[in-house]
């Protein structure tokens, strides 16, 4: 049985402002999606005010992966935690657009873009 993510893929970064960045595995599918959801929920439970999913290493995402994004986003909304996706590769971005999720959740080109917009709007 495959593991959901390697230690490097599973890095989470937290800063003093309550921001957590969760790196995605190379493939987000039936095998890996539940682990990603659990890690997203855990970040929210640690009182993250902003949760970003770093998609730079994600090369494949199926319907289970999209479902993981939705579950995490809904959980974040319910907890008052802001949420966004960072730097999807073209193939993953296409899946996000076709599914309608690109307009449902914030997608940013870079971490800096996400932090600039989401932290600025949180303080308004």
ABEGO torsion letter per residue (X at the ends): XBBABBAAAABBBBBAAGBBBBBBBABBBAAAAAAAAAAAAAAAAAGBABBBBBAAABABBBAAAAAAAAAAAAAAAAAGBBBBBBGBBAAAAAAAAAAGAAAABBBBABAAAAAAAAAAAAAX
